[in-house]
Amino acid sequence: MKIRMLSIILAGTLLFSVNPGQAESAQRNGFSIEDPIIPLEDILSGGPPRDGIPSIDSPKFISASEVDWLLPGSRILGLEINGVIRAYPLAILNWHEIVNDTAGGVPVAVTFCPLCGTGMAFRRDFDGTVTTLGVSGLLYNSDLLLYDRKSESLWSQVMGQAVSGPRKGERLIPVPIEHTTWEDWKKQHPQTEVLSKDTGFSRAYGRSPYGDYDENGDIYFPLSFRSSQYHPKERVIGIEFNGKFKAYPFAELSQVKSPLEDTFAGQKFTLDFNNETRNGIIRDPQGKVLHSVNAFWFAWYTFHPETEIFSGKN
């Protein structure tokens, strides 16, 4: 795996080293990238071609009582919208990265980047037009670049923004999602539906293609910014209010009582952290769940090097 990743990095570096100083447009995985809002030389191939990692576009769901293959500690992304409650196992998302779904009448895309550990959901309707999102096979800062099949614009998952294409500069509308254990989610929501392994694809859903990546210190692709303040795979809850960013490392949150009340960038909120389930939920004073990002430290920092950092000592 490491040798393969290094080969991909070198191939991407050589690819962008041709004609230095003339990197305003390029063809990558069938995408015409012109004047992107991020450095063109930092858009790298992750290895697979466009849709080489196939999104799930016709998801099937089963009841919690029918699930016999998830362990209590299995990680899932949990979505609750307009009375519809669903769980998306990471064991499936590791192989597909995107599920195009409609929940409670809302067209959503549940996305997961195994390299950054980021599970995020977005609306997939633009100006009243519904589209689907696919895996481009391209990366920026080790994070997957999505693409919408209507305009073929490329979108950074962590940024939630189109970096090239007709919708360049536009932002996706995030949908709050939980990153927790199957046991925890099922206890809170016994009526939950669960994404079925009947995806239409043959994959070894009982095995992760990334081995011990979540625990080791390896980062396979170049980053814009790096920090050694925490282990690269330390988990953080990241928030953005009014254009400002703050990270709550799990190592710091484990030192304080939960729920934690805080104010940042003019926004009052409560952070409910569970160290056992490795899950954190942000709520406003009225109890509404707000969008946050559960990510590896390296991933949050490379996109937000100016981030403030919560300290349990203070």
C-alpha positions as CSV (number, residue, x, y, z in Angstrom):
1,M,0.0,0.0,0.0
2,K,2.8,2.5,1.0
3,I,4.8,1.8,-2.2
4,R,1.7,2.2,-4.3
5,M,0.8,5.5,-2.7
6,L,4.3,6.8,-3.1
7,S,4.2,5.9,-6.8
8,I,1.0,7.8,-7.2
9,I,2.5,10.9,-5.5
10,L,5.6,10.8,-7.7
11,A,3.4,10.3,-10.8
12,G,1.3,13.3,-9.8
13,T,4.4,15.4,-9.1
14,L,5.9,14.6,-12.5
15,L,2.6,15.3,-14.2
16,F,2.5,18.8,-12.8
17,S,6.2,19.5,-13.4
18,V,5.8,19.7,-17.1
19,N,5.8,23.3,-18.5
20,P,6.4,25.0,-15.1
21,G,4.7,28.3,-14.7
22,Q,1.9,27.4,-17.2
23,A,-0.5,25.7,-14.8
24,E,-3.7,27.5,-15.5
25,S,-5.6,24.6,-17.0
26,A,-5.3,20.8,-17.2
27,Q,-7.2,17.6,-18.0
28,R,-7.5,15.2,-15.1
29,N,-9.6,12.0,-15.0
30,G,-11.7,13.5,-17.8
31,F,-12.2,16.8,-16.1
32,S,-11.2,20.1,-17.7
33,I,-9.8,22.1,-14.8
34,E,-9.4,25.8,-15.6
35,D,-8.2,28.5,-13.3
36,P,-9.3,26.7,-10.1
37,I,-9.5,28.5,-6.8
38,I,-6.9,26.2,-5.3
39,P,-3.4,25.7,-6.7
40,L,-3.6,23.5,-9.8
41,E,-0.4,21.7,-8.9
42,D,-2.0,20.6,-5.6
43,I,-4.8,18.7,-7.4
44,L,-3.4,15.1,-7.5
45,S,-4.6,11.8,-8.7
46,G,-5.6,9.5,-5.9
47,G,-5.1,6.5,-8.2
48,P,-8.6,5.4,-9.3
49,P,-10.1,7.0,-12.4
50,R,-13.3,9.0,-12.3
51,D,-16.0,6.8,-10.7
52,G,-13.4,4.1,-10.1
53,I,-14.7,4.3,-6.6
54,P,-18.4,4.0,-7.4
55,S,-20.9,6.1,-5.5
56,I,-24.1,4.4,-4.3
57,D,-26.9,6.0,-6.3
58,S,-29.8,3.7,-5.5
59,P,-29.3,2.9,-1.8
60,K,-31.3,0.2,-0.1
61,F,-32.0,0.2,3.6
62,I,-33.0,-2.5,6.2
63,S,-34.2,-2.2,9.8
64,A,-31.9,-2.3,12.8
65,S,-33.3,-5.7,13.8
66,E,-32.1,-7.1,10.4
67,V,-28.5,-6.1,10.9
68,D,-26.4,-9.0,12.0
69,W,-23.0,-8.0,10.7
70,L,-22.1,-4.8,12.5
71,L,-20.3,-5.0,15.9
72,P,-21.3,-2.7,18.8
73,G,-18.2,-0.5,18.1
74,S,-18.5,-0.4,14.3
75,R,-18.4,3.2,13.2
76,I,-21.4,4.7,11.4
77,L,-22.5,8.1,10.1
78,G,-26.0,8.9,11.5
79,L,-28.5,11.1,9.7
80,E,-31.8,12.4,11.1
81,I,-33.9,14.7,8.8
82,N,-37.6,15.4,8.7
83,G,-38.3,12.3,10.9
84,V,-36.2,9.9,8.8
85,I,-33.4,8.3,10.7
86,R,-30.6,6.4,8.9
87,A,-27.2,4.9,9.6
88,Y,-24.5,4.6,7.0
89,P,-21.7,2.1,8.1
90,L,-18.2,3.2,7.4
91,A,-17.5,-0.4,6.4
92,I,-19.5,0.4,3.3
93,L,-18.5,4.0,2.9
94,N,-14.8,3.0,2.9
95,W,-15.5,1.4,-0.5
96,H,-17.9,3.9,-2.0
97,E,-17.3,7.3,-0.3
98,I,-20.6,8.8,-1.5
99,V,-24.2,7.7,-1.0
100,N,-26.7,9.7,-3.0
101,D,-29.9,9.5,-1.0
102,T,-33.3,11.2,-0.4
103,A,-34.3,11.4,3.2
104,G,-37.5,13.0,4.4
105,G,-38.0,14.5,0.9
106,V,-34.5,16.1,1.0
107,P,-32.0,15.1,-1.6
108,V,-28.7,14.5,0.2
109,A,-25.3,13.1,-0.4
110,V,-23.6,11.4,2.5
111,T,-19.9,11.5,1.9
112,F,-16.8,10.0,3.6
113,C,-13.1,10.5,2.9
114,P,-11.2,7.6,4.4
115,L,-7.9,9.5,4.1
116,C,-9.1,12.5,6.2
117,G,-11.6,10.6,8.3
118,T,-14.2,13.1,7.4
119,G,-17.9,12.1,7.2
120,M,-20.0,15.0,5.9
121,A,-23.5,15.3,4.4
122,F,-24.7,17.9,1.9
123,R,-27.8,18.8,0.0
124,R,-27.5,17.8,-3.6
125,D,-30.0,20.2,-5.2
126,F,-28.8,23.4,-6.8
127,D,-31.2,26.2,-7.8
128,G,-34.0,23.7,-7.7
129,T,-32.2,21.2,-9.8
130,V,-31.4,17.8,-8.2
131,T,-28.1,16.1,-9.2
132,T,-25.9,13.3,-7.9
133,L,-22.4,13.5,-6.6
134,G,-19.6,11.2,-7.8
135,V,-16.0,10.4,-6.8
136,S,-13.7,12.2,-9.2
137,G,-10.6,10.2,-8.3
138,L,-8.8,13.4,-7.6
139,L,-7.5,14.8,-4.2
140,Y,-6.7,18.1,-2.7
141,N,-4.8,18.1,0.6
142,S,-5.4,14.3,0.8
143,D,-9.2,15.0,0.8
144,L,-11.5,13.7,-1.9
145,L,-12.8,16.0,-4.6
146,L,-16.4,15.3,-5.3
147,Y,-18.0,16.2,-8.6
148,D,-21.6,16.9,-9.4
149,R,-22.9,15.1,-12.5
150,K,-25.0,18.1,-13.7
151,S,-22.2,20.6,-14.2
152,E,-19.1,18.4,-13.7
153,S,-17.8,21.0,-11.2
154,L,-15.2,19.7,-8.8
155,W,-16.0,20.2,-5.1
156,S,-13.7,20.0,-2.1
157,Q,-15.4,17.9,0.6
158,V,-13.8,19.6,3.6
159,M,-14.2,23.1,2.1
160,G,-17.7,22.3,0.9
161,Q,-17.0,24.5,-2.0
162,A,-16.6,24.1,-5.8
163,V,-13.0,24.6,-6.7
164,S,-13.4,24.5,-10.5
165,G,-16.1,24.2,-13.2
166,P,-19.3,26.2,-13.9
167,R,-20.1,26.4,-10.2
168,K,-16.6,27.4,-9.1
169,G,-16.7,29.3,-5.8
170,E,-20.2,28.2,-4.8
171,R,-20.8,26.4,-1.5
172,L,-22.7,23.2,-0.7
173,I,-25.3,23.4,2.0
174,P,-24.2,21.1,4.8
175,V,-26.5,18.7,6.6
176,P,-25.6,17.9,10.3
177,I,-24.5,14.3,10.7
178,E,-23.2,12.2,13.6
179,H,-20.0,10.1,13.5
180,T,-20.5,7.5,16.2
181,T,-20.7,3.8,17.0
182,W,-23.4,1.4,15.9
183,E,-24.3,0.5,19.5
184,D,-24.7,4.2,20.4
185,W,-26.8,5.1,17.4
186,K,-29.1,2.1,17.7
187,K,-29.6,2.8,21.4
188,Q,-30.6,6.4,20.6
189,H,-32.6,5.5,17.6
190,P,-33.9,1.9,17.7
191,Q,-36.1,2.6,14.8
192,T,-33.2,3.6,12.5
193,E,-32.8,2.3,9.0
194,V,-29.4,1.0,8.0
195,L,-27.7,1.1,4.6
196,S,-27.8,-2.4,3.2
197,K,-24.7,-4.3,1.9
198,D,-26.9,-5.0,-1.1
199,T,-25.3,-2.1,-3.0
200,G,-25.2,-3.6,-6.5
201,F,-21.4,-4.0,-6.2
202,S,-19.2,-6.9,-5.0
203,R,-17.0,-5.6,-2.2
204,A,-15.4,-7.1,0.9
205,Y,-17.4,-5.0,3.3
206,G,-16.1,-7.0,6.3
207,R,-12.6,-5.7,5.6
208,S,-11.2,-2.2,5.5
209,P,-9.0,-1.5,2.4
210,Y,-7.0,0.9,4.5
211,G,-5.7,-1.5,7.2
212,D,-4.5,0.4,10.3
213,Y,-4.4,3.7,8.6
214,D,-6.7,5.3,11.2
215,E,-4.1,4.7,14.0
216,N,-0.7,5.0,12.3
217,G,1.1,8.3,11.5
218,D,1.2,7.8,7.7
219,I,-0.1,10.5,5.4
220,Y,0.1,9.4,1.8
221,F,-0.3,12.7,-0.1
222,P,1.2,16.2,0.2
223,L,-0.4,18.8,2.4
224,S,-0.4,22.6,2.2
225,F,0.2,22.9,6.0
226,R,1.2,20.5,8.7
227,S,1.3,20.7,12.5
228,S,3.0,18.4,15.0
229,Q,1.0,19.7,17.9
230,Y,-1.1,16.5,18.0
231,H,-0.8,13.1,16.4
232,P,-1.8,13.4,12.8
233,K,-4.8,11.0,13.4
234,E,-5.9,12.7,16.6
235,R,-9.6,13.3,16.2
236,V,-11.0,16.8,16.5
237,I,-14.4,18.4,16.2
238,G,-14.1,21.4,13.9
239,I,-16.5,24.3,13.6
240,E,-16.8,27.4,11.5
241,F,-18.8,30.5,12.5
242,N,-18.7,33.8,10.6
243,G,-15.6,32.7,8.7
244,K,-13.6,31.7,11.7
245,F,-12.5,28.2,12.7
246,K,-11.9,26.4,15.9
247,A,-10.8,22.8,16.7
248,Y,-11.7,20.8,19.7
249,P,-9.2,17.9,19.9
250,F,-10.6,14.8,21.6
251,A,-7.5,14.7,23.9
252,E,-8.5,18.1,25.2
253,L,-12.2,17.4,25.4
254,S,-11.5,14.3,27.5
255,Q,-10.1,16.6,30.2
256,V,-13.3,18.6,30.8
257,K,-16.9,17.8,31.8
258,S,-19.5,17.4,29.1
259,P,-21.6,19.1,27.9
260,L,-19.3,22.1,27.4
261,E,-20.7,25.5,26.9
262,D,-18.7,27.9,24.7
263,T,-18.9,31.0,22.6
264,F,-16.9,31.5,19.5
265,A,-17.1,34.1,16.8
266,G,-20.3,35.5,18.3
267,Q,-22.1,32.1,18.4
268,K,-23.1,30.5,21.7
269,F,-23.4,26.7,21.6
270,T,-23.1,23.5,23.6
271,L,-20.7,20.7,22.7
272,D,-21.8,17.3,24.0
273,F,-18.8,15.0,23.8
274,N,-18.7,11.3,24.5
275,N,-15.2,10.0,24.8
276,E,-16.4,6.4,24.8
277,T,-18.2,6.6,21.5
278,R,-15.7,9.2,20.1
279,N,-18.6,11.5,19.1
280,G,-19.3,15.2,19.5
281,I,-22.5,17.1,18.8
282,I,-22.8,20.9,18.6
283,R,-26.1,22.5,19.5
284,D,-27.2,26.2,19.6
285,P,-29.0,27.6,22.7
286,Q,-32.4,26.4,21.3
287,G,-31.1,22.9,21.0
288,K,-30.8,22.8,17.2
289,V,-27.9,20.6,16.0
290,L,-25.3,22.6,14.1
291,H,-23.0,21.5,11.4
292,S,-19.5,20.4,12.6
293,V,-16.7,18.2,11.2
294,N,-15.3,15.1,12.9
295,A,-11.9,14.9,11.3
296,F,-8.3,13.8,11.7
297,W,-6.2,16.6,13.1
298,F,-3.9,16.8,10.1
299,A,-6.9,17.2,7.8
300,W,-8.5,20.0,9.8
301,Y,-5.2,21.8,10.2
302,T,-4.1,21.7,6.6
303,F,-7.4,23.3,5.5
304,H,-7.5,25.7,8.5
305,P,-4.0,26.6,9.6
306,E,-5.3,29.7,11.3
307,T,-7.7,27.6,13.4
308,E,-8.1,28.4,17.1
309,I,-7.6,25.3,19.3
310,F,-9.6,24.5,22.5
311,S,-7.5,23.6,25.5
312,G,-8.8,21.5,28.3
313,K,-6.4,23.2,30.7
314,N,-8.2,26.5,30.3
